[in-house]
Amino acid sequence: MWRSLWRSIDRFSLQHFKYVINELRGIKVVHKHNRELVIDLLQSIVEIVTYGDRQDPMIFECFMEYQVLAEFVRVLKIGKNSRIEVPLLQYLSIMIQNMDSEHAICKTLDYCLSNDYINSIIEHQYEFDGGDLAPYYVSFLRAVSSKINRDTLCLLVKVHGDAVVSFPLYNEALKFARHGEKMIQTAVRALTLNIYNVCDDMVYQFITTPPVSKYFSDLVCRLKEQCFHLDTLLHSKEEASTRERRNELVLETDKIVDDIYYLKDILSVGEYRLSRLISQNLFSLLVFPTLLPLLQLRQNDGSNISPLTSLYIVSRLLQVVDGKSMVDAVAGVILYPYMTSSVGDAMEGDTVDGVCNASSFLDHLNDMEKRVCSGLESEGAENIKSNNLFGHLAEYLSSNSQLTSDLRNNDCVERGGVLAHIFADNNHSLLLASLFLLLILAENKDLDYLLASMIGLSRIQDTVNHDLSASQVVDGSIFVKFMPQILNALLKILASQPPLSVLIQWHTGWFLRKLLISQISQGKTVNDLNFHLFNTSYEQSRERLRKELDGCWFDYIPDTLRNEWLSCKTALEESSQFKDPFFALEIAVCQQDTDGDATTVSAWQRMVEAVKVFILHLQLKAVIFKGSLLEKPVLNMPNGPTADSGRGHASDTPSASFGSDVSLGSGIPCRIAFSNAGIRDIYLIPVARETTGKLLLTEKHPFRSQRGVVIAIAPLAGLSPKIDNDHPSWLHLRIREFDPKFNTSKARSNHLKMSNHVADGKWTLGFPNAKACEAARLLILEETCKQRSFVESTLAPLLQDDYLGNLSVVEDE
């Protein structure tokens, strides 16, 4: 009997649920004394409802019958200054997010929305200043948006006649669109996309009509502000390390790219009113003001973004926000100065040296608009005119009288516009960024055939099916007319003395590979001047690698070459649509490394860079002579067992490890002082086998007179043995402490990310006399020389002048 009295209550039962509801109804005011009780009641209700969604439908029927959500609204109203808002919103979000069954979701939304409870909670007067309420409130809004559909959305809006006059969920969320916390910004954007994907015509009309539509112009204006901030960081005069400046640029560009992807997500909804509004704001507020200064119609007075930042922004936009209208609009502006009378259909007498006069720019826009519109049938005939971006540009120009005047009164010289940046003296980042934009346009499958033909890099065959002849395309295209000059500008970068950073050389090589393949595919060859420049650059890269054979990491060159070959080949083959244009900004802020740092970590970086630059030149040489990249390097590999050094080491010595028992036959007796073990009598044994070299320090075996135990091992390469000036019997050795195998991922990444915190080790060995010390030094150098000779023989095929000829023989075999 007593057991039945104390039987535990089923906390998920319908009876207990009613009890909890009644307890909550009994709360008349929320204050600090009963706040925890109220939170417990709210938590219990949410837990029971979540359980009932999966296990007991009657619980939800009770939830609606007892008007539980009305109690939540009441608690909000009676709980001022009690800080009850955070747990209440948190539990509501949990309840909404955990509703799985379609039946429960529909009934919950119908119940909650039709009674306006959700709107009441949304529109409650919260105090967000100085607290942590905002994340919970926005999370609640996002949870609601994730469950609505086209049928229930109408219950969240307020309608007058045939028009929506208020949308609390949307309006309140937008107030947090520029919140400082990234998590809140992300939640707001997810919420808006949820809404855009389920809107009906009335809601779309509300969203795209002022003042609500100001959100979209604010988005683009904020993006423009970030672009100006990026430009300020790029040209900052403040003293900072290369790594710090690069990290600042990375953070800022990440924000810009996030905003661009959000705009793309909105465009991907596919609703023409949204697309038109985004397009109009994007092009009138950002794209065209960014593009037009690139035409260099007048001196930059500081009100415009610099050309380098402009090129980065437009390139990123083209990669993310794809589509025919976008690509054609950008190409139409960029390519305007090169519209010849034959290709551009310009008016007779409006060309200067085959290039259009700027006074026909607006006429050209109208003509281009007709051409593009004729090719946009897939976008829907009814929306072509309203979505056409050339129309947006014309509107932008007509509203900017000063810029229009500049267009009317300035002539475009032959190397004006984007070509002026390509041929800018000693501005490598601007050259590469300009070329990159042209390549993105040229390789975009949506680019209009006329505009593609003017670039001339690809898709020439497409023009055969149109009115233009192939000869007109070739004669008027940028990459045909200026290819020798462009290749010359790129090869001058590679052949610079002193050599530029590996970062600049590698990105330059990426462009050269693309342009060379394009030229070869058209049956053209590199002219003598450019071929001489490439040979000069190739010789420099080969000599730099040979220099590394005398460095402290020569033993790792073959393995590094094999490891880097595939990644380098992949980087060269990267499509312009996936290559991050951030490289141009990075080049602008990265300072040239000096060779003054003598640490082995810095030496490792220099060796890896030398290998990568040499691989680049081998691949470019293959493109010039064979028209394609090499799949793998050809190295000399041993055909059989290789002898150790000529001193007759025991077979176990080269493979010895710490604690191994080895022969002392060729060891030289000496002494060394360890910080934790005092002075010890040891034997020094240098030994080399193939590319591996070791210096063994061994102690005499206590029971076997001709054997020793290895107590320390150091790599043979990089020891740099030096006799002490004041103590001729002392031998100083430098020990490589940096482990490249442990840092493989770092070694393959940008060298700026590597740390130089690893200090070199140092051993000092004492010998009986100066003669023995000198003998030990010579023995170490002899073994090192044998190791280096094997490495040189391994690399010999690559370093020969006729490497590609040897490669053909190997392939034939």
N, C-alpha and C positions, 0 to 999 in steps of 0.2 A: 504493500500500500504506500509506504513512504517513497519507494522508488518511482511510483507513478506520479506522485506530487512533484518530484524534482526532475521529471523527464525534460530533456533539453528541447528548446523550441526550434522548429525548422525555420531558419531565417529567410528561406526562399519560398515559403508558403504564401498562399493568397491571404490567409488570415493575418500573418505577420506583416504583410505588405499594407493591409488596411490599417493595422495598428500604427505603423510608422507614419502613414499619411495623416491619421488623426493627431498624432503627436505633433507633426509639423503645423497642422491647422491651429493647434493650441498656442503657437508662438505668436504673441501680439507685437513684440518689438525685439529686434536683434541688438544686443549690446555685448560688451566684453565678457560678461558673466555667463551668458548662454550661447556665445558664439560657437564654441566647440561642440555643444550639443546639436546646434542647427547643422553644422558641417557633417556630423555623424549621420543625421537624418537624411540629408541630401545624398550622401554617399550610399546609404542603405537603399534608398529609392532607386538610384541609378544601377546599382548592382542587381537588384531584384528585377528591374525592367530588362536589363541585358540578359539575365538568366531566362526570363520569361519569353524573350524573343526566340530562344532556341528550344525551350522545354515546355512552356505552359502558356498557351494563347490567352487564357483567362486573366492572366496578370495584366496584359496590355489592355484588355477590355476594361478592367478595373482602373487602369491608368487614365483612360479617357473618361470613364463614368465619374470619377472623383475629381476631374479637372485638375490633375496634378500640376500641369504646366502653369496653370493660373496661380498655384501656390508659389511656384518659382518666381513669377513676376511679382507677387505680393511680398515675398521675402526681400527682393531687390529694393522695393519701395520702403519697407520698414527697417532696412538694414543700413541706413546712411551712417557713415563714420564708424562702421563696425568691421570694415574690410572683409565683408562677406562676398563681394563680387568675384574675387579671384577663384575661390573654390567652387562657387556656383557655376561660373562659366566653364571651369575645367570639367566638372562632372557632366554638365550638359553636352560638352564636346565629346566626352567619352561615350556617353549614351548614344549620340547620333552616329558616331563613327563605328560603333560596334553593332549596329543594326544590320543584319546580314540578309534576312529573308525579304524578298520583294514585297510580299504581302504586308509585313510589318512596316516597311519603309513607306509604302504608299499610304497606309492608314495613318501612320504617325504624321506624315507631312500634311495629309488632308486635315487631320485634326488640329495640328499645331498652327498651320498656316491659315486655315479658314477662320479660326478664332482670333487671328492676329496676335497670338502670343509671341511668336518669334519676332515679329516686327516690334512688339513692345519691349522685348529684351534688347533688341538691336538699338532702338532709339532711346533707351534709358540714359539719363544724364550721368555719365560716368566722369570721374575725376582722374584723368590720366597723368597729370603733371607730377613728376618726381616719384612715381611708383612703378611697380612691375606688372600693372594691370594690362597694358597694351598687348603684350604677346598672347595672353589668354583670351582677350577679346577678339583679336584678329584670328586666332586659332579657331574660336567658336564660329566666326563668320565663314571661315574656310570650310569647316565641317558641314555647315548648312549648305554651302554652295556645291559641295561634292555629292549631295543627295538629291538635288532638284533635277527636274526634267522639264520638257516642254509643257507637260500637262499641269505640273504644280508651280511652275514659275509665275504664272498669272496670279497666284495667291499671295505672292510677295510684293507685288507692285500695286500702286494706287492709281486708279483710272478715273478720268473725268471725260465723259462722252466716249469718243473713240481714240483718246490719246492717254498715254501714261504720263502722269504728272509727278510721280515720286517712286523711287526704288530704293528704300532704306538700306538694304543689304549692299547694293552697289555703291551708293553715295557714301555711306559710312566707311566702307573699305577704302575708297579712294583718298580719304583724309590721311591714310597711313602710307600712301604710295611713295612718299619721299622720307619715310622714317629712317633714322640712323642705323637701326639694326637690320642686318642682311636677312635674318630669318623672317622678319616681319615683311620686308619688301617681297621676298619670295612667296610668302603666303598670299599677299595681296594679288600678285601676278597670277598665281594658280587659281585664285578665286575668280578673277576677271575672265580668264580663259574658260573656266567652267561655265560661266554665265554666257559668254559669247557663243559657246558651242550648243546652247539649248534655247537661245533667244527666238522669239517669234517676231513678226514684222513690227508690231507696236513697240516692243522693247528695243529693237534695233533703231527704230526711229527716235526713241527717247535718248538712247546712248549716243547717237551720231548727230544730235542737234544741240546747239549751244543752249545753256552754258555747260551742260554735261560733257559735250564733245571736247571741251578745252583740255580734258585729260590727255588726249592724243597729241595735241600741240605741246603740252607741257612735257610729255615724254620725249619728244624730239628736241625740245629746247634744253632739257636736262642732258640729253646725249651730246648736244652741241657744247654745252658747258664743260662736260667731261673731256671733249676733244680739245678745247682750248686749254684746259688744265694739263692734259697730256703734252700739248705743245709747249707749255710753260716749263714743265719738268724736263722736256727734251733739250731745251735751250737754256736751262738754268746755269747761272754763272757761279753758283755756290760750290765750294770745294767739297767733293765727296769721292769716295773710292768708286772704281768701275762697278764693283759688285753692288754697292748701295744704290747707285743710279740705275743699274739694270733692274734690281728688285723693285724700285719705285715704279719704273715703266711697266714691269710685268703686272703689278697690282692694278695700275690704272687701265691698262689695256684689257685686263680681265673684266673690269667693270663695263667697259665700252662694249666688249663682245657679248657680255650677258644681256645688255640692253638691246643689241642688234638681234640676238636670237629671240628675245621676247617679241620684238616687232615682227620677226618672221613668223612666230607662232600665231600672232594675231592675223597676219595675212593668210596663213594656212587654214584659218577657219573657213575661208572661201565665200564669205558674205560680201557682195560687191560694194555695199555702202561702207563697211569697215575698211575694205581694201582701198577704196577711193580716198577715204579720209586719211588713212595712214600714208598713202602714196603722196597726196597733196602736201601734207605736213613734212614728210621726210624729204621730199625733193625741193620744196620751196624754202625750208628752214635749214637744211643741212647739205644735201647733195650738191645742188646747183651753186650755192655760195661757196662750197668747197672746191668744186670743179673749175669754175670760171677763172679764179686767180691763177690756175695752172696754165692758162693761155697767155699769161704775162702781158695783158693789155696795158697795164700801167704798173708803176713801182708800188710795191707793198708798203702801205703807210702804217703797218702794225695792227690794223683792224682785222686782217685776215689771218687764218691759220697758215703756218709756213708750208711750203710745197711738200716737204717730206712727210709731215703729219697728214696733210691732205691726201697724199698718195696712199698712205697706210689705211686711212679711214675708208676711202673709196674702194680699195682692193678688198678690205675685209667685208664691206657691204656686198660687193659682187659675189664673194665666196659664200656668204650666208643667205642673203636675200636674193635668191635667184629668180629667174623669169625673163621672158623676152623683152618686155617693156623696159625693165630696169637696165638690162645689158645694152639694148639699143640706144637708150637715152644717154647713158654714160659715154658710149662709144661715139655717138653723134656729136657730143660736145668736144671730147678729147681729139677726135679726128678732123674737126672742122678745118683747121689750117691747111690740111693736106688734100682738100677736095679739089681735084683738078677738073678741068672743063669736060674731059672725056669720061671720068668716073663719077664725078659729083654732079654732072648735069648742070653745071653753073652757067650763068648767063655769059654770053660772048663779051669779051672785053673786061671781065671781072676777075681775071687771073693775072698774077704777077709771077713770072718765072714758073708757070705751071701750078701756082698755089692760089687759092681763092682769096679775093680781097675781103676784108672783114665787114665791109658795108653790106655784103650780101648774106650775112649770117642769119638774120631773121627770115629772109626769103628761103634760105636753105632749110631752116627749121620747119617752115610750113610744108616745103616739098618733102622733107624727110618724114613728117607726120603722115602724109598721104601714103608713103611707101610702107611705113611700119604698120599703119592701120590695115592696109591690105593684107598684111601677113599675120594679123592677130585674130583671125576668124575663130580660132579655138577658144578665145576668151569670151566669146559671146558678142554678137554684133551690136546688141543694144547697149553694151557697156564699153565698147571700144573707145568711143569719143571721150567719155568721162574719165576713163582710166588712163588715157594716153599721156605719157610723161613728157613728150615734146610740147604738148599743150601747156603743161605745168611750167615748163621752162619759158615758153613765150609769155605766160602770165607773169612769171618772176621778172623777166627782163622789162616788160612793159611797166611794171611797178617800180623799176629802178632806173630812173632817167639818166643818172650819171654813167652807169654801166652801159646803157644803150648808146649813149653818146660816144663812149670809148670804143664800142664795137663799130660805130659808124665812121670813126675818124682814125682808126689805127689799122695798119696793114700787118698781115702775118708774114714774117720773113720765112725763108725756106727752112731754117732750123729754129723756128719759133715754137711756141706751145710746149708740148711734152718733150720734143726733141731737144729743146734748149736745155732741159734738165738732163737728158741722156748725155749730151756733149758738154756738160758743165765741167770745168777744169777742177781736178783734185777733189771732187765731191762724189766719192764712191757710193755712199748710201743713197744719194739722190739719183744717180745713174741707175743703180740696180732697182730702186723702187719704181722708177718710171718704166723701165723695161718689164718689170713684173706686172704692172697694170696692163700693159699692152698684151702680154702673154695670157693673162687671165681672160681678157676680151677675145683674143684670137682662138683660145682653146674652148671657149664656151659654145656648146652646140646650139644654143638659142640665138646666137648673134645673127643679125640680118646679113644675107649673102653679100649685099653691096658693101656694108661696113667690114665684113670679114675679108673681102677682096682688097680693101684699102690697106689692111694690115699686112696681108700677103704671106703670113706664116703657114697657114693651113687652109683646108677646105677650098682650094683653088678649083677643084673639079666641080664643086657645086655651082660655080658661075657659068659653066658650059650650058646648063639648062636654062639660063636666063639671057637677057638681052645683051649683056656685056660679053665681049670676046675675051678669050684667055690672054691675048696680048695686051689688051687694055688693063686687065687686072695686074699683070706682072709689071708693066711699065709704071703704073701709078701707085703701087703698094709701098708702104714704108720699109718693110723688111727686105724688099728687093732693091729698092733704090738706095737705101742707106746701109745695107748689110755689111759691106766692107768696112765702113766707118764704125759701125757698132761693134763688129768683131775686133777692130783695132783698139777701140776704147777699152773693151774687156780684157784683151791680151796685154795691154799696157799695165793693167792692174796686176795681172799675174807676174809680169816681168819686172815689176817695180824693184828698185834697189834703194835702201835695204828691203828685203821681202816684207810684205804686209802680213798682218795676222792671219792665222789659219782660218779664222772665221770669215774674213773678207775673201780669201782665196777660194774657200770651198763654195761659198754662194756664187762667186763669179764663175766658178767651174760649172755649177748647175746651169747657169744661163748659156754658157758656151756649148755645153753638150746639146741643149735643145736647138740652138741656132745652127750649129754645125750639122746636125742630123737633118734639119730642114733644108739646108743648102745642098747637102750631098744628095738628098732625095730628088732635088731638081737638076741633078747632073752638074753641079758647080763645084769648084774646088777653092781652097783657101789661097789667096794671092800671095806673092812672094814676100811682101812686107809683113803680112800677118803670120806667115809660116816662120819667118825669121824670129819674130817676137815669141812665138810659141816655143821654138827651139831654145831660145835664150832662157825662157821660163823653165822649160824642162831640165836644162842643164843645171839651173840654180837649185831645183828641187832634188836632183840626183846628188849634187855636191853636198847639199844639206844632209841628206841621208848618209852619205859616206862619212861626213864629219861625225855623225852619231856613232859610227863604228869605233871611234876613238873615245867615246863617252863612257859613262859608268853604267849604262843600260844596254850595251850592244848585245848582250846575251838574250835579251827579250825581243829584239827586232824581228826575227822570223815569226815567233808566236803572235806578236802584235800585228804584224802584217796579215797573217791568216785570220786573226780575230776581227780586224777592222775591215777586211776586204768586202765582206757581204754587206755590212752596215753602210759602208761608203757607196757601194753600188746601188743599194736601195735608196739612199738619200739622193743620188744623182737622177734616179728614175722617178722621183716623186712628182706627182702632177701639180700643176700650178693651182688647181682648185683645192688642194689639201696642204700646200706649203704655207706656213704661217708667215705673213708679211712683216711680222715683228722683227725679222732679221734685219730689216733696213734701219729700224730704230736702234737695235742693238749695235750695229756697226757704227752708228753715229756717236755712241757714247763710250764704246770700248776703246781704251787706249792701247797703243802698241806695246806689247810686252818687251822687256829688255832681257838681255842674257846675263845681267849682273848677279842674279841669285845663283849661288853655287851649290845649294842643297840638292840632295839626290831626288827629293820630291819634285822640285822645279826641273831638274834634269829629266825626270820621267815624263813630265808634261811636254817638254821640248822634243823628246824622242818620239812620243806618240804623235805629236803634231807634224813632225818631219815625215813620219811614215804615212800619215793621212794625205799630206800634200803630195807626196810622191805617188801614192795610189791614184790621186786625182789626175796627175799628169800622165800616168800610164793609161788611164781610161780615156782621157781626151786624145791621146796619141792614137789609141785604138779606134776611136770614132773617126779621126782624120784619115787614117789609112784603111780601116776595115768597115767603117760605117756603123759600128755597134760596139757595145761595151764588152769587156772580157768577163767571162764567168768566174774564173779563178786564176790565181797567180801560178806560174811555173817556177818551182824551186828545185835546186839540186838536193836530193835526199840520198842518204847512204844506202847502198845496195846490200850491205852485209854488216857483220860486226866491225866496229871501228875500234882501232887500238887506242889505248889511253896515251898519256904522255910517254916519251921515250925513256923515262927514268925507271921503268919497270915496276910500277905500282902493283901491289897485290890486287887480285880481281875484286876484293870486297871493298877496297878503299873508295872508288868513285861513288858507290851507292851507300856509303856509310851515313848513319844518322846519329842523333844524340844517344850516347850510351853504347854505341856499337863497339865491338872488339875488332881492331884493325892492326895491320902490320906496321911496325915502326921503321921498316927498312930504309925509306928515303927521308925520314923526318929529321929536322934540325932541332937540337936541344936548345931551349931558351927558358925564360922565366916571365911570369905575368902576375900582376897584383890585382886581385878581385876585391871589391869593396866589402864583401861579406865573407870572404874566405882567406884573406891574406895572400902572401906571395906563394906561388906554386911552381914547381918545376914541371915543364911540359915539353912536348915535341910539336913542331910546326910542320904540317904536311899540306902543301898546295897540290891540287890534282884537277885535271880537266878531262872531260870526255864529251865529245861532240859539242853541243851548245851549252852544256852544263859545266860549271866550274865551282869548286869549293875550296875553302881554306879550313882545314881541320886542326883544332887544338886538342892534343891527346895527352893523357897521363899514363905513365908506364904502369902496365899491369902488375899487381902485387905478387903474382905467382909465375907469370910467363914473361921472361926478360925481353923477348922480341915482339911482344904484343903491347897494345895500348888501348885505353878506353877513351872514346870521344867525349870531351866535356864542353866543347863549344864549336859552332860551325858558322862561317860567314861566307857570303857569295864572293867568288873570286873577282868578278867584275866590279870595278869601282873602289877597290882597296886603296889605290894610289899610294903605294908604300914610299915613305920618306924617312930618311935618317935624320935624327935630331942634330941640330948644328952644334950644340954644346955637349952632347953626350953621343959620340959616334957609335956606341954599342946599343943605342936605343932605336927601335924601328916603330914609327907611327903608322897606323892603318885606319882608314875611314871605313866604317861599316854601314851598309844600307839597312836602315831600320824600316823603311817604307815597304809594305808588302803589296805589290800590284795585283796579286791574285785576290787578296782580300778586298781590294778596292776596284775590282774589275768594272762594276757598274759606273763608278765615278770616273774611271779612266776613259770610258766610252762616251761620257757626257761632256757637255761644254766645260772647257778647262776652268772657266770662271767659278764653277761650283766646287772645285776641289780645294781642300784646305792644305796649307803648308805647315801644319802644326807638328808634323813628325820630324823630330830632330835626328840628325845623323849620329850614329854611334862612333866610338873611338877606342881603339886598342893600342896600347904601347907595350911592346915586347922587349925584354932585355936579353942580350946575348953575351957570351963570355968575353968577346972582344969585337973590335970594329970589323975585322975580316969576316967573322961569322955573320955579323949583321948585314954586311954587303952581300954575302953569299945568299942569305935568306931573301933579301930584296930582289936579287937577280932571279932567283928561283921562282918567286911569285910572278915577276914580269914574264918569265919564260912560259909558265903555264897559262898565264892570261893571254899571251900572244898566240899560243896554240888554240885556245878556245876561240879567240877572235878570228883566226884563220879559218876555222871551220864555219863560223857564221858568215864570213865573207864568201866562202865557196858555196854556201847554201843560197846566198843572195845573188851570186854571180850572173845567172841568166837575166834577172831583172835589170841589172845595172849595165848590161851590154847595149851598145847603140842599136844593134839589129835584133832587139828582143822580140819584136813582132814577127820578124822573119823566122826566128827560132820557134816561136809559138806555132806558126803555120806548119813547120816540120813535125812538131809534136802532135798536132791535131791530125795530120795526114797519117802518121803512124798509128 
